[in-house]
Amino acid sequence: MENIIKQNEIDGLVRLVLGDFEGGKNIDAVNIYNKPDKEEVRHLVDHLFRLVFPGYFRERKVKIYNPKNSFAVTVEDIFYHLNKQVTMALDFCTLRGTMTEQDRIEESYRICKEFFRKIPLIRSYVETDLLAAYDGDPAAGCYEEIILAYPGLVATTVNRLAHELYLLKVPVIPRLMTEYAHSETGIDIHPGATIGKYFFIDHGTGIVIGETAVIGEHVKIYQGVTLGALSTRGGQKLSGKKRHPTIEDNVTIYAGASILGGDTVIGENSVIGGNTFITSSVPASTRVSIKNPEMEFRTTDNTLKKEEIKQSEEWYYMI
């Protein structure tokens, strides 16, 4: 009798929860087979790394003597699965309800072709990022170490791949790609961010780069840097507007700096010191730093000694 009562109670709870699925909420999506798959997108990123860095990342399940045969299989496999995910994603966001199933199939195929045509360009940019990392970090032992171990190169590479899909107006998938990199590296770069050649992220944890940020060439950024919006109170009304700063060529931004606002431009050849907070433009060839901080020392008898921290090029690092 007790078991029957419990079963009836459980059945009632099941009806309660399932009934709530019919409430028309935005979080309801009972059909699980017409949505992009988060894990599938992560696998796509891993496979794309085999094309960007051939020889460094490989499919261990497949044993092929001729590497070119393996790469050919990889290209076809990525195209097939990317095409499948993009087709489903095209039913999302601003495109929802405006495309027939046949339209989505044809548009997805076109997008995937355009994306694959961009692979050589993406790889040329990644090559410059690798050179910038090696040139900018005396701790780098070799190129192989950077490719296999540096989170900054991982995050930047994923962004360069996702950015091309973003430019092709693919919903959802570019963000899933960069959020995968974010979860793996602690570096959050929106796929809309435009990044020039020779971009180097040193250490990287805690970096945030917003959607409309524009970064020039030969830019170096340290951990904890934010290139963010000055305010997001306008919500969706701000969508599509320039909300994040522009960083011109040959700029170095040290740890913990925050640079905010769509009208903010950091001029070329400038150096932004650690822990600075910037909401207005900085002229070219400018050094920006916070006022000399002061350290306090207290001995066991509570004697106080103060000492100003001497600023130097090394002071900016704060690591």
TALINSUL-V977616 format. One record per run of one state. SS is the DSSP state (A for helix, B for strand, O for the rest). FROM is the first residue (numbers start at 1). LEN is the number of residues. If there is no record, write none. Layout:
# TALINSUL-V977616
ss: (SS | SS)
from: (FROM | FROM)
len: (LEN | LEN)
This chain:
# TALINSUL-V977616
ss: (O | A | O | A | O | A | O | A | O | A | O | A | O | A | O | A | O | A | O | B | O | B | O | B | O | B | O | B | O | B | O | B | O | A | O | B | O | B | O | B | O | B | O | B | O | B | O | B | O | B | O | B | O | B | O | A | O)
from: (1 | 2 | 24 | 38 | 53 | 67 | 90 | 93 | 96 | 101 | 118 | 119 | 137 | 143 | 150 | 151 | 168 | 173 | 186 | 188 | 190 | 194 | 196 | 200 | 202 | 208 | 210 | 214 | 216 | 220 | 222 | 226 | 229 | 235 | 239 | 246 | 248 | 252 | 254 | 258 | 261 | 265 | 267 | 271 | 273 | 277 | 279 | 282 | 283 | 287 | 289 | 294 | 299 | 304 | 309 | 314 | 318)
len: (1 | 22 | 14 | 15 | 14 | 23 | 3 | 3 | 5 | 17 | 1 | 18 | 6 | 7 | 1 | 17 | 5 | 13 | 2 | 2 | 4 | 2 | 4 | 2 | 6 | 2 | 4 | 2 | 4 | 2 | 4 | 3 | 6 | 4 | 7 | 2 | 4 | 2 | 4 | 3 | 4 | 2 | 4 | 2 | 4 | 2 | 3 | 1 | 4 | 2 | 5 | 5 | 5 | 5 | 5 | 4 | 2)
